Amino acid sequence: MQTGAFMDEDIELLHRVLHERCKELGIVPDSQVGQQLAAQMISLYKRGIRDEKDLKRHFLQVR
């Protein structure tokens, strides 16, 4: 299990999923709401949800 800093591929995955979801919702990723989504996604990732499809599935429920 990964602890500590994120690897480049982790950051790329999180960035991609966040930007896709923000685009779908019409949210600017650097906005307060975008930052809240990013924090939620990082929390999920740290808890072991690391598959792109699983992350997207969790964020399909976010409105």
C-alpha positions as CSV (number, residue, x, y, z in Angstrom):
1,M,0.0,0.0,0.0
2,Q,1.3,3.4,-0.9
3,T,2.0,5.9,1.8
4,G,3.5,9.4,1.6
5,A,3.9,11.3,-1.6
6,F,2.0,10.6,-4.8
7,M,3.8,9.3,-7.8
8,D,3.6,11.1,-11.1
9,E,1.1,8.6,-12.5
10,D,-1.1,9.0,-9.4
11,I,-1.1,12.8,-10.0
12,E,-1.9,12.4,-13.7
13,L,-4.8,10.0,-12.9
14,L,-6.3,12.3,-10.2
15,H,-5.9,15.4,-12.5
16,R,-7.6,13.6,-15.4
17,V,-10.5,12.4,-13.4
18,L,-11.0,15.7,-11.6
19,H,-10.9,17.7,-14.9
20,E,-13.3,15.4,-16.6
21,R,-15.8,15.6,-13.8
22,C,-15.5,19.3,-13.4
23,K,-16.1,19.7,-17.2
24,E,-19.2,17.5,-16.9
25,L,-20.5,19.6,-14.0
26,G,-19.5,23.0,-15.5
27,I,-17.2,23.6,-12.6
28,V,-13.8,25.4,-12.8
29,P,-11.3,23.0,-11.3
30,D,-9.5,25.9,-9.5
31,S,-12.7,27.2,-7.9
32,Q,-13.7,26.5,-4.4
33,V,-16.1,23.7,-5.4
34,G,-13.4,22.2,-7.7
35,Q,-10.9,22.2,-4.9
36,Q,-13.5,20.5,-2.6
37,L,-14.0,17.8,-5.3
38,A,-10.2,17.4,-5.5
39,A,-9.9,17.0,-1.7
40,Q,-12.7,14.3,-1.8
41,M,-11.0,12.5,-4.6
42,I,-7.6,12.5,-2.8
43,S,-9.3,11.2,0.3
44,L,-10.8,8.3,-1.7
45,Y,-7.5,7.6,-3.3
46,K,-5.7,7.5,0.0
47,R,-8.3,5.0,1.2
48,G,-7.5,2.7,-1.6
49,I,-9.8,3.6,-4.4
50,R,-7.2,3.9,-7.1
51,D,-8.8,2.5,-10.2
52,E,-9.9,5.3,-12.7
53,K,-13.3,3.7,-13.3
54,D,-13.9,3.4,-9.6
55,L,-13.0,7.0,-9.0
56,K,-15.2,8.1,-11.8
57,R,-18.1,6.0,-10.4
58,H,-17.8,7.8,-7.1
59,F,-17.8,11.2,-8.7
60,L,-20.8,10.4,-10.9
61,Q,-22.8,10.6,-7.7
62,V,-21.4,14.1,-6.8
63,R,-23.7,16.9,-7.9
